[in-house]
């Protein structure tokens, strides 16, 4: 399961977007992407995350009142495929 984007604070992981979202078959989504990766499949979710990660993190931090947190972008998102 690829974690595309994740937010942590001193308590640990508090939000992420992973296969539970991009492989979802239900309609409900509560992750960092705000539904943009929901059911999209891995490749499209990677493209979305590359494009919108900064916006998602800003919105997520504001919605959850986060001032002290760390974010990580998954290897799949930062690694560009050659083929």
mmCIF file as gemmi writes it, N, C-alpha and C atoms, coordinates in Angstrom:
data_model
loop_
_atom_site.group_PDB
_atom_site.id
_atom_site.type_symbol
_atom_site.label_atom_id
_atom_site.label_alt_id
_atom_site.label_comp_id
_atom_site.label_asym_id
_atom_site.label_entity_id
_atom_site.label_seq_id
_atom_site.pdbx_PDB_ins_code
_atom_site.Cartn_x
_atom_site.Cartn_y
_atom_site.Cartn_z
_atom_site.occupancy
_atom_site.B_iso_or_equiv
_atom_site.pdbx_formal_charge
_atom_site.auth_seq_id
_atom_site.auth_asym_id
_atom_site.pdbx_PDB_model_num
ATOM 1 N N . UNK Axp A 1 ? 0.846 -1.18 0 1 0 ? 1 A 1
ATOM 2 C CA . UNK Axp A 1 ? 0 0 0 1 0 ? 1 A 1
ATOM 3 C C . UNK Axp A 1 ? 0.888 1.238 0 1 0 ? 1 A 1
ATOM 4 N N . UNK Axp A 2 ? 0.753 2.052 -1.007 1 0 ? 2 A 1
ATOM 5 C CA . UNK Axp A 2 ? 1.543 3.283 -1.119 1 0 ? 2 A 1
ATOM 6 C C . UNK Axp A 2 ? 0.866 4.406 -0.347 1 0 ? 2 A 1
ATOM 7 N N . UNK Axp A 3 ? 1.624 5.056 0.506 1 0 ? 3 A 1
ATOM 8 C CA . UNK Axp A 3 ? 1.16 6.262 1.183 1 0 ? 3 A 1
ATOM 9 C C . UNK Axp A 3 ? 1.62 7.43 0.32 1 0 ? 3 A 1
ATOM 10 N N . UNK Axp A 4 ? 0.665 8.178 -0.2 1 0 ? 4 A 1
ATOM 11 C CA . UNK Axp A 4 ? 1.009 9.274 -1.098 1 0 ? 4 A 1
ATOM 12 C C . UNK Axp A 4 ? 1.364 10.543 -0.345 1 0 ? 4 A 1
ATOM 13 N N . UNK Axp A 5 ? 0.651 10.81 0.73 1 0 ? 5 A 1
ATOM 14 C CA . UNK Axp A 5 ? 0.909 12.01 1.526 1 0 ? 5 A 1
ATOM 15 C C . UNK Axp A 5 ? 0.447 11.73 2.953 1 0 ? 5 A 1
ATOM 16 N N . UNK Axp A 6 ? 1.215 12.251 3.913 1 0 ? 6 A 1
ATOM 17 C CA . UNK Axp A 6 ? 0.946 11.949 5.314 1 0 ? 6 A 1
ATOM 18 C C . UNK Axp A 6 ? 1.295 13.157 6.172 1 0 ? 6 A 1
ATOM 19 N N . UNK Axp A 7 ? 0.513 13.381 7.227 1 0 ? 7 A 1
ATOM 20 C CA . UNK Axp A 7 ? 0.768 14.449 8.182 1 0 ? 7 A 1
ATOM 21 C C . UNK Axp A 7 ? 0.934 13.824 9.556 1 0 ? 7 A 1
ATOM 22 N N . UNK Axp A 8 ? 1.976 14.288 10.275 1 0 ? 8 A 1
ATOM 23 C CA . UNK Axp A 8 ? 2.266 13.792 11.63 1 0 ? 8 A 1
ATOM 24 C C . UNK Axp A 8 ? 2.429 14.976 12.578 1 0 ? 8 A 1
ATOM 25 N N . UNK Axp A 9 ? 2.103 14.711 13.834 1 0 ? 9 A 1
ATOM 26 C CA . UNK Axp A 9 ? 2.464 15.644 14.899 1 0 ? 9 A 1
ATOM 27 C C . UNK Axp A 9 ? 3.085 14.827 16.017 1 0 ? 9 A 1
ATOM 28 N N . UNK Axp A 10 ? 3.215 15.389 17.193 1 0 ? 10 A 1
ATOM 29 C CA . UNK Axp A 10 ? 3.872 14.681 18.292 1 0 ? 10 A 1
ATOM 30 C C . UNK Axp A 10 ? 3.111 13.417 18.714 1 0 ? 10 A 1
ATOM 31 N N . UNK Axp A 11 ? 1.855 13.311 18.337 1 0 ? 11 A 1
ATOM 32 C CA . UNK Axp A 11 ? 1.052 12.124 18.649 1 0 ? 11 A 1
ATOM 33 C C . UNK Axp A 11 ? 1.211 11.014 17.616 1 0 ? 11 A 1
ATOM 34 N N . UNK Axp A 12 ? 1.81 11.322 16.476 1 0 ? 12 A 1
ATOM 35 C CA . UNK Axp A 12 ? 1.967 10.348 15.4 1 0 ? 12 A 1
ATOM 36 C C . UNK Axp A 12 ? 1.221 10.774 14.157 1 0 ? 12 A 1
ATOM 37 N N . UNK Axp A 13 ? 0.819 9.812 13.339 1 0 ? 13 A 1
ATOM 38 C CA . UNK Axp A 13 ? 0.107 10.095 12.091 1 0 ? 13 A 1
ATOM 39 C C . UNK Axp A 13 ? -1.294 10.604 12.419 1 0 ? 13 A 1
ATOM 40 N N . UNK Axp A 14 ? -1.623 11.751 11.853 1 0 ? 14 A 1
ATOM 41 C CA . UNK Axp A 14 ? -2.962 12.315 12.084 1 0 ? 14 A 1
ATOM 42 C C . UNK Axp A 14 ? -3.764 12.438 10.795 1 0 ? 14 A 1
ATOM 43 N N . UNK Axp A 15 ? -3.131 12.219 9.646 1 0 ? 15 A 1
ATOM 44 C CA . UNK Axp A 15 ? -3.838 12.247 8.375 1 0 ? 15 A 1
ATOM 45 C C . UNK Axp A 15 ? -2.966 11.701 7.27 1 0 ? 15 A 1
ATOM 46 N N . UNK Axp A 16 ? -3.622 11.063 6.293 1 0 ? 16 A 1
ATOM 47 C CA . UNK Axp A 16 ? -2.866 10.529 5.161 1 0 ? 16 A 1
ATOM 48 C C . UNK Axp A 16 ? -3.794 10.265 3.998 1 0 ? 16 A 1
ATOM 49 N N . UNK Axp A 17 ? -3.183 10.058 2.852 1 0 ? 17 A 1
ATOM 50 C CA . UNK Axp A 17 ? -3.891 9.591 1.664 1 0 ? 17 A 1
ATOM 51 C C . UNK Axp A 17 ? -3.127 8.366 1.186 1 0 ? 17 A 1
ATOM 52 N N . UNK Axp A 18 ? -3.823 7.237 1.115 1 0 ? 18 A 1
ATOM 53 C CA . UNK Axp A 18 ? -3.195 5.972 0.743 1 0 ? 18 A 1
ATOM 54 C C . UNK Axp A 18 ? -4.191 5.12 -0.035 1 0 ? 18 A 1
ATOM 55 N N . UNK Axp A 19 ? -3.907 3.841 -0.156 1 0 ? 19 A 1
ATOM 56 C CA . UNK Axp A 19 ? -4.746 2.941 -0.959 1 0 ? 19 A 1
ATOM 57 C C . UNK Axp A 19 ? -6.19 2.876 -0.474 1 0 ? 19 A 1
ATOM 58 N N . UNK Axp A 20 ? -6.428 3.129 0.8 1 0 ? 20 A 1
ATOM 59 C CA . UNK Axp A 20 ? -7.812 3.159 1.287 1 0 ? 20 A 1
ATOM 60 C C . UNK Axp A 20 ? -8.611 4.218 0.545 1 0 ? 20 A 1
ATOM 61 N N . UNK Axp A 21 ? -7.929 5.236 0.087 1 0 ? 21 A 1
ATOM 62 C CA . UNK Axp A 21 ? -8.577 6.305 -0.669 1 0 ? 21 A 1
ATOM 63 C C . UNK Axp A 21 ? -8.541 6.019 -2.168 1 0 ? 21 A 1
ATOM 64 N N . UNK Axp A 22 ? -7.336 5.933 -2.765 1 0 ? 22 A 1
ATOM 65 C CA . UNK Axp A 22 ? -7.258 5.85 -4.227 1 0 ? 22 A 1
ATOM 66 C C . UNK Axp A 22 ? -7.793 4.546 -4.803 1 0 ? 22 A 1
ATOM 67 N N . UNK Axp A 23 ? -7.914 3.486 -3.979 1 0 ? 23 A 1
ATOM 68 C CA . UNK Axp A 23 ? -8.534 2.236 -4.429 1 0 ? 23 A 1
ATOM 69 C C . UNK Axp A 23 ? -9.959 2.067 -3.901 1 0 ? 23 A 1
ATOM 70 N N . UNK Axp A 24 ? -10.509 3.101 -3.315 1 0 ? 24 A 1
ATOM 71 C CA . UNK Axp A 24 ? -11.821 3.019 -2.666 1 0 ? 24 A 1
ATOM 72 C C . UNK Axp A 24 ? -12.944 2.705 -3.647 1 0 ? 24 A 1
ATOM 73 N N . UNK Axp A 25 ? -13.914 1.991 -3.136 1 0 ? 25 A 1
ATOM 74 C CA . UNK Axp A 25 ? -15.119 1.701 -3.915 1 0 ? 25 A 1
ATOM 75 C C . UNK Axp A 25 ? -16.354 2.305 -3.263 1 0 ? 25 A 1
ATOM 76 N N . UNK Axp A 26 ? -16.186 2.883 -2.078 1 0 ? 26 A 1
ATOM 77 C CA . UNK Axp A 26 ? -17.291 3.573 -1.413 1 0 ? 26 A 1
ATOM 78 C C . UNK Axp A 26 ? -17.197 5.056 -1.729 1 0 ? 26 A 1
ATOM 79 N N . UNK Axp A 27 ? -18.195 5.82 -1.358 1 0 ? 27 A 1
ATOM 80 C CA . UNK Axp A 27 ? -18.223 7.228 -1.729 1 0 ? 27 A 1
ATOM 81 C C . UNK Axp A 27 ? -17.636 8.163 -0.679 1 0 ? 27 A 1
ATOM 82 N N . UNK Axp A 28 ? -17.456 7.702 0.531 1 0 ? 28 A 1
ATOM 83 C CA . UNK Axp A 28 ? -17.023 8.569 1.615 1 0 ? 28 A 1
ATOM 84 C C . UNK Axp A 28 ? -15.501 8.701 1.688 1 0 ? 28 A 1
ATOM 85 N N . UNK Axp A 29 ? -15.004 9.937 1.798 1 0 ? 29 A 1
ATOM 86 C CA . UNK Axp A 29 ? -13.564 10.174 1.894 1 0 ? 29 A 1
ATOM 87 C C . UNK Axp A 29 ? -13.3 11.252 2.936 1 0 ? 29 A 1
ATOM 88 N N . UNK Axp A 30 ? -12.369 10.967 3.842 1 0 ? 30 A 1
ATOM 89 C CA . UNK Axp A 30 ? -12.022 11.926 4.902 1 0 ? 30 A 1
ATOM 90 C C . UNK Axp A 30 ? -10.52 12.152 4.968 1 0 ? 30 A 1
ATOM 91 N N . UNK Axp A 31 ? -9.809 11.915 3.893 1 0 ? 31 A 1
ATOM 92 C CA . UNK Axp A 31 ? -8.349 12.021 3.965 1 0 ? 31 A 1
ATOM 93 C C . UNK Axp A 31 ? -7.854 13.381 3.47 1 0 ? 31 A 1
ATOM 94 N N . UNK Axp A 32 ? -6.554 13.534 3.412 1 0 ? 32 A 1
ATOM 95 C CA . UNK Axp A 32 ? -5.921 14.807 3.08 1 0 ? 32 A 1
ATOM 96 C C . UNK Axp A 32 ? -6.32 15.331 1.704 1 0 ? 32 A 1
ATOM 97 N N . UNK Axp A 33 ? -6.563 14.446 0.753 1 0 ? 33 A 1
ATOM 98 C CA . UNK Axp A 33 ? -6.859 14.883 -0.616 1 0 ? 33 A 1
ATOM 99 C C . UNK Axp A 33 ? -8.231 15.532 -0.75 1 0 ? 33 A 1
ATOM 100 N N . UNK Axp A 34 ? -9.07 15.412 0.245 1 0 ? 34 A 1
ATOM 101 C CA . UNK Axp A 34 ? -10.398 16.003 0.175 1 0 ? 34 A 1
ATOM 102 C C . UNK Axp A 34 ? -11.281 15.364 -0.884 1 0 ? 34 A 1
ATOM 103 N N . UNK Axp A 35 ? -10.964 14.124 -1.252 1 0 ? 35 A 1
ATOM 104 C CA . UNK Axp A 35 ? -11.77 13.392 -2.22 1 0 ? 35 A 1
ATOM 105 C C . UNK Axp A 35 ? -11.224 13.384 -3.636 1 0 ? 35 A 1
ATOM 106 N N . UNK Axp A 36 ? -10.193 14.158 -3.91 1 0 ? 36 A 1
ATOM 107 C CA . UNK Axp A 36 ? -9.685 14.233 -5.283 1 0 ? 36 A 1
ATOM 108 C C . UNK Axp A 36 ? -9 12.942 -5.743 1 0 ? 36 A 1
ATOM 109 N N . UNK Axp A 37 ? -8.473 12.158 -4.82 1 0 ? 37 A 1
ATOM 110 C CA . UNK Axp A 37 ? -7.863 10.875 -5.182 1 0 ? 37 A 1
ATOM 111 C C . UNK Axp A 37 ? -8.816 9.706 -4.961 1 0 ? 37 A 1
ATOM 112 N N . UNK Axp A 38 ? -9.973 9.972 -4.431 1 0 ? 38 A 1
ATOM 113 C CA . UNK Axp A 38 ? -10.881 8.916 -4.014 1 0 ? 38 A 1
ATOM 114 C C . UNK Axp A 38 ? -11.341 8.056 -5.195 1 0 ? 38 A 1
ATOM 115 N N . UNK Axp A 39 ? -10.954 6.789 -5.17 1 0 ? 39 A 1
ATOM 116 C CA . UNK Axp A 39 ? -11.327 5.854 -6.225 1 0 ? 39 A 1
ATOM 117 C C . UNK Axp A 39 ? -10.64 6.108 -7.558 1 0 ? 39 A 1
ATOM 118 N N . UNK Axp A 40 ? -9.611 6.937 -7.561 1 0 ? 40 A 1
ATOM 119 C CA . UNK Axp A 40 ? -8.963 7.351 -8.811 1 0 ? 40 A 1
ATOM 120 C C . UNK Axp A 40 ? -7.944 6.348 -9.34 1 0 ? 40 A 1
ATOM 121 N N . UNK Axp A 41 ? -7.529 5.398 -8.519 1 0 ? 41 A 1
ATOM 122 C CA . UNK Axp A 41 ? -6.457 4.488 -8.915 1 0 ? 41 A 1
ATOM 123 C C . UNK Axp A 41 ? -5.111 5.124 -8.627 1 0 ? 41 A 1
ATOM 124 N N . UNK Axp A 42 ? -4.094 4.298 -8.518 1 0 ? 42 A 1
ATOM 125 C CA . UNK Axp A 42 ? -2.782 4.762 -8.089 1 0 ? 42 A 1
ATOM 126 C C . UNK Axp A 42 ? -2.153 5.785 -9.031 1 0 ? 42 A 1
ATOM 127 N N . UNK Axp A 43 ? -2.112 5.523 -10.312 1 0 ? 43 A 1
ATOM 128 C CA . UNK Axp A 43 ? -1.428 6.425 -11.25 1 0 ? 43 A 1
ATOM 129 C C . UNK Axp A 43 ? -2.047 7.821 -11.268 1 0 ? 43 A 1
ATOM 130 N N . UNK Axp A 44 ? -3.357 7.874 -11.338 1 0 ? 44 A 1
ATOM 131 C CA . UNK Axp A 44 ? -4.019 9.192 -11.339 1 0 ? 44 A 1
ATOM 132 C C . UNK Axp A 44 ? -3.835 9.886 -9.998 1 0 ? 44 A 1
ATOM 133 N N . UNK Axp A 45 ? -3.898 9.126 -8.906 1 0 ? 45 A 1
ATOM 134 C CA . UNK Axp A 45 ? -3.708 9.703 -7.574 1 0 ? 45 A 1
ATOM 135 C C . UNK Axp A 45 ? -2.299 10.273 -7.422 1 0 ? 45 A 1
ATOM 136 N N . UNK Axp A 46 ? -1.315 9.607 -7.985 1 0 ? 46 A 1
ATOM 137 C CA . UNK Axp A 46 ? 0.059 10.125 -7.95 1 0 ? 46 A 1
ATOM 138 C C . UNK Axp A 46 ? 0.12 11.464 -8.691 1 0 ? 46 A 1
ATOM 139 N N . UNK Axp A 47 ? -0.473 11.524 -9.874 1 0 ? 47 A 1
ATOM 140 C CA . UNK Axp A 47 ? -0.474 12.787 -10.64 1 0 ? 47 A 1
ATOM 141 C C . UNK Axp A 47 ? -1.19 13.896 -9.867 1 0 ? 47 A 1
ATOM 142 N N . UNK Axp A 48 ? -2.341 13.56 -9.285 1 0 ? 48 A 1
ATOM 143 C CA . UNK Axp A 48 ? -3.084 14.548 -8.488 1 0 ? 48 A 1
ATOM 144 C C . UNK Axp A 48 ? -2.258 15.052 -7.321 1 0 ? 48 A 1
ATOM 145 N N . UNK Axp A 49 ? -1.602 14.128 -6.63 1 0 ? 49 A 1
ATOM 146 C CA . UNK Axp A 49 ? -0.822 14.494 -5.452 1 0 ? 49 A 1
ATOM 147 C C . UNK Axp A 49 ? 0.36 15.366 -5.834 1 0 ? 49 A 1
ATOM 148 N N . UNK Axp A 50 ? 1.019 15.058 -6.926 1 0 ? 50 A 1
ATOM 149 C CA . UNK Axp A 50 ? 2.12 15.914 -7.41 1 0 ? 50 A 1
ATOM 150 C C . UNK Axp A 50 ? 1.622 17.343 -7.635 1 0 ? 50 A 1
ATOM 151 N N . UNK Axp A 51 ? 0.453 17.452 -8.207 1 0 ? 51 A 1
ATOM 152 C CA . UNK Axp A 51 ? -0.083 18.758 -8.576 1 0 ? 51 A 1
ATOM 153 C C . UNK Axp A 51 ? -0.643 19.544 -7.388 1 0 ? 51 A 1
ATOM 154 N N . UNK Axp A 52 ? -1.311 18.854 -6.459 1 0 ? 52 A 1
ATOM 155 C CA . UNK Axp A 52 ? -2.084 19.55 -5.428 1 0 ? 52 A 1
ATOM 156 C C . UNK Axp A 52 ? -1.578 19.394 -3.993 1 0 ? 52 A 1
ATOM 157 N N . UNK Axp A 53 ? -0.496 18.689 -3.751 1 0 ? 53 A 1
ATOM 158 C CA . UNK Axp A 53 ? -0.056 18.393 -2.376 1 0 ? 53 A 1
ATOM 159 C C . UNK Axp A 53 ? 0.051 19.639 -1.505 1 0 ? 53 A 1
ATOM 160 N N . UNK Axp A 54 ? 0.658 20.692 -2.005 1 0 ? 54 A 1
ATOM 161 C CA . UNK Axp A 54 ? 0.814 21.91 -1.199 1 0 ? 54 A 1
ATOM 162 C C . UNK Axp A 54 ? -0.54 22.498 -0.815 1 0 ? 54 A 1
ATOM 163 N N . UNK Axp A 55 ? -1.462 22.537 -1.757 1 0 ? 55 A 1
ATOM 164 C CA . UNK Axp A 55 ? -2.804 23.062 -1.467 1 0 ? 55 A 1
ATOM 165 C C . UNK Axp A 55 ? -3.513 22.195 -0.429 1 0 ? 55 A 1
ATOM 166 N N . UNK Axp A 56 ? -3.418 20.872 -0.606 1 0 ? 56 A 1
ATOM 167 C CA . UNK Axp A 56 ? -4.071 19.962 0.337 1 0 ? 56 A 1
ATOM 168 C C . UNK Axp A 56 ? -3.525 20.118 1.738 1 0 ? 56 A 1
ATOM 169 N N . UNK Axp A 57 ? -2.195 20.221 1.856 1 0 ? 57 A 1
ATOM 170 C CA . UNK Axp A 57 ? -1.578 20.362 3.177 1 0 ? 57 A 1
ATOM 171 C C . UNK Axp A 57 ? -1.99 21.665 3.841 1 0 ? 57 A 1
ATOM 172 N N . UNK Axp A 58 ? -2.022 22.742 3.09 1 0 ? 58 A 1
ATOM 173 C CA . UNK Axp A 58 ? -2.441 24.032 3.628 1 0 ? 58 A 1
ATOM 174 C C . UNK Axp A 58 ? -3.877 23.958 4.134 1 0 ? 58 A 1
ATOM 175 N N . UNK Axp A 59 ? -4.764 23.407 3.316 1 0 ? 59 A 1
ATOM 176 C CA . UNK Axp A 59 ? -6.171 23.287 3.698 1 0 ? 59 A 1
ATOM 177 C C . UNK Axp A 59 ? -6.339 22.378 4.908 1 0 ? 59 A 1
ATOM 178 N N . UNK Axp A 60 ? -5.659 21.219 4.897 1 0 ? 60 A 1
ATOM 179 C CA . UNK Axp A 60 ? -5.769 20.258 5.998 1 0 ? 60 A 1
ATOM 180 C C . UNK Axp A 60 ? -5.294 20.873 7.306 1 0 ? 60 A 1
ATOM 181 N N . UNK Axp A 61 ? -4.166 21.569 7.271 1 0 ? 61 A 1
ATOM 182 C CA . UNK Axp A 61 ? -3.631 22.209 8.479 1 0 ? 61 A 1
ATOM 183 C C . UNK Axp A 61 ? -4.607 23.257 9.01 1 0 ? 61 A 1
ATOM 184 N N . UNK Axp A 62 ? -5.167 24.055 8.13 1 0 ? 62 A 1
ATOM 185 C CA . UNK Axp A 62 ? -6.127 25.081 8.532 1 0 ? 62 A 1
ATOM 186 C C . UNK Axp A 62 ? -7.39 24.447 9.13 1 0 ? 62 A 1
ATOM 187 N N . UNK Axp A 63 ? -7.928 23.431 8.476 1 0 ? 63 A 1
ATOM 188 C CA . UNK Axp A 63 ? -9.152 22.782 8.953 1 0 ? 63 A 1
ATOM 189 C C . UNK Axp A 63 ? -8.98 22.125 10.321 1 0 ? 63 A 1
ATOM 190 N N . UNK Axp A 64 ? -7.771 21.644 10.593 1 0 ? 64 A 1
ATOM 191 C CA . UNK Axp A 64 ? -7.519 20.923 11.837 1 0 ? 64 A 1
ATOM 192 C C . UNK Axp A 64 ? -6.746 21.757 12.862 1 0 ? 64 A 1
ATOM 193 N N . UNK Axp A 65 ? -6.569 23.034 12.585 1 0 ? 65 A 1
ATOM 194 C CA . UNK Axp A 65 ? -5.902 23.928 13.509 1 0 ? 65 A 1
ATOM 195 C C . UNK Axp A 65 ? -4.459 23.543 13.799 1 0 ? 65 A 1
ATOM 196 N N . UNK Axp A 66 ? -3.778 23.002 12.803 1 0 ? 66 A 1
ATOM 197 C CA . UNK Axp A 66 ? -2.409 22.538 13.002 1 0 ? 66 A 1
ATOM 198 C C . UNK Axp A 66 ? -1.415 23.683 12.824 1 0 ? 66 A 1
ATOM 199 N N . UNK Axp A 67 ? -0.549 23.84 13.798 1 0 ? 67 A 1
ATOM 200 C CA . UNK Axp A 67 ? 0.527 24.82 13.688 1 0 ? 67 A 1
ATOM 201 C C . UNK Axp A 67 ? 1.889 24.145 13.806 1 0 ? 67 A 1
ATOM 202 N N . UNK Axp A 68 ? 1.93 23.006 14.464 1 0 ? 68 A 1
ATOM 203 C CA . UNK Axp A 68 ? 3.18 22.273 14.658 1 0 ? 68 A 1
ATOM 204 C C . UNK Axp A 68 ? 3.003 20.857 14.106 1 0 ? 68 A 1
ATOM 205 N N . UNK Axp A 69 ? 3.419 20.659 12.861 1 0 ? 69 A 1
ATOM 206 C CA . UNK Axp A 69 ? 3.251 19.359 12.224 1 0 ? 69 A 1
ATOM 207 C C . UNK Axp A 69 ? 4.346 19.156 11.195 1 0 ? 69 A 1
ATOM 208 N N . UNK Axp A 70 ? 4.443 17.934 10.74 1 0 ? 70 A 1
ATOM 209 C CA . UNK Axp A 70 ? 5.421 17.561 9.713 1 0 ? 70 A 1
ATOM 210 C C . UNK Axp A 70 ? 4.661 16.795 8.639 1 0 ? 70 A 1
ATOM 211 N N . UNK Axp A 71 ? 5.006 17.039 7.401 1 0 ? 71 A 1
ATOM 212 C CA . UNK Axp A 71 ? 4.356 16.312 6.311 1 0 ? 71 A 1
ATOM 213 C C . UNK Axp A 71 ? 5.4 15.551 5.513 1 0 ? 71 A 1
ATOM 214 N N . UNK Axp A 72 ? 4.953 14.47 4.917 1 0 ? 72 A 1
ATOM 215 C CA . UNK Axp A 72 ? 5.822 13.657 4.065 1 0 ? 72 A 1
ATOM 216 C C . UNK Axp A 72 ? 5.076 13.314 2.791 1 0 ? 72 A 1
ATOM 217 N N . UNK Axp A 73 ? 5.791 13.378 1.697 1 0 ? 73 A 1
ATOM 218 C CA . UNK Axp A 73 ? 5.25 12.991 0.398 1 0 ? 73 A 1
ATOM 219 C C . UNK Axp A 73 ? 5.849 11.635 0.056 1 0 ? 73 A 1
ATOM 220 N N . UNK Axp A 74 ? 5.018 10.69 -0.344 1 0 ? 74 A 1
ATOM 221 C CA . UNK Axp A 74 ? 5.467 9.342 -0.644 1 0 ? 74 A 1
ATOM 222 C C . UNK Axp A 74 ? 6.462 9.264 -1.791 1 0 ? 74 A 1
ATOM 223 N N . UNK Axp A 75 ? 7.307 8.262 -1.744 1 0 ? 75 A 1
ATOM 224 C CA . UNK Axp A 75 ? 8.328 8.037 -2.763 1 0 ? 75 A 1
ATOM 225 C C . UNK Axp A 75 ? 7.712 7.948 -4.162 1 0 ? 75 A 1
ATOM 226 N N . UNK Axp A 76 ? 6.571 7.302 -4.278 1 0 ? 76 A 1
ATOM 227 C CA . UNK Axp A 76 ? 5.912 7.159 -5.581 1 0 ? 76 A 1
ATOM 228 C C . UNK Axp A 76 ? 5.571 8.51 -6.193 1 0 ? 76 A 1
ATOM 229 N N . UNK Axp A 77 ? 5.31 9.489 -5.355 1 0 ? 77 A 1
ATOM 230 C CA . UNK Axp A 77 ? 4.928 10.815 -5.842 1 0 ? 77 A 1
ATOM 231 C C . UNK Axp A 77 ? 6.155 11.594 -6.301 1 0 ? 77 A 1
ATOM 232 N N . UNK Axp A 78 ? 7.239 11.503 -5.561 1 0 ? 78 A 1
ATOM 233 C CA . UNK Axp A 78 ? 8.431 12.278 -5.883 1 0 ? 78 A 1
ATOM 234 C C . UNK Axp A 78 ? 9.287 11.629 -6.957 1 0 ? 78 A 1
ATOM 235 N N . UNK Axp A 79 ? 9.154 10.325 -7.148 1 0 ? 79 A 1
ATOM 236 C CA . UNK Axp A 79 ? 9.931 9.585 -8.157 1 0 ? 79 A 1
ATOM 237 C C . UNK Axp A 79 ? 9.242 9.683 -9.508 1 0 ? 79 A 1
ATOM 238 N N . UNK Axp A 80 ? 9.902 10.268 -10.477 1 0 ? 80 A 1
ATOM 239 C CA . UNK Axp A 80 ? 9.343 10.316 -11.824 1 0 ? 80 A 1
ATOM 240 C C . UNK Axp A 80 ? 9.718 9.047 -12.568 1 0 ? 80 A 1
ATOM 241 N N . UNK Axp A 81 ? 8.759 8.454 -13.235 1 0 ? 81 A 1
ATOM 242 C CA . UNK Axp A 81 ? 9.033 7.234 -14.008 1 0 ? 81 A 1
ATOM 243 C C . UNK Axp A 81 ? 9.775 7.587 -15.291 1 0 ? 81 A 1
ATOM 244 N N . UNK Axp A 82 ? 10.712 6.739 -15.658 1 0 ? 82 A 1
ATOM 245 C CA . UNK Axp A 82 ? 11.433 6.93 -16.906 1 0 ? 82 A 1
ATOM 246 C C . UNK Axp A 82 ? 10.73 6.272 -18.082 1 0 ? 82 A 1
ATOM 247 N N . UNK Axp A 83 ? 9.963 5.258 -17.807 1 0 ? 83 A 1
ATOM 248 C CA . UNK Axp A 83 ? 9.285 4.503 -18.878 1 0 ? 83 A 1
ATOM 249 C C . UNK Axp A 83 ? 7.811 4.411 -18.622 1 0 ? 83 A 1
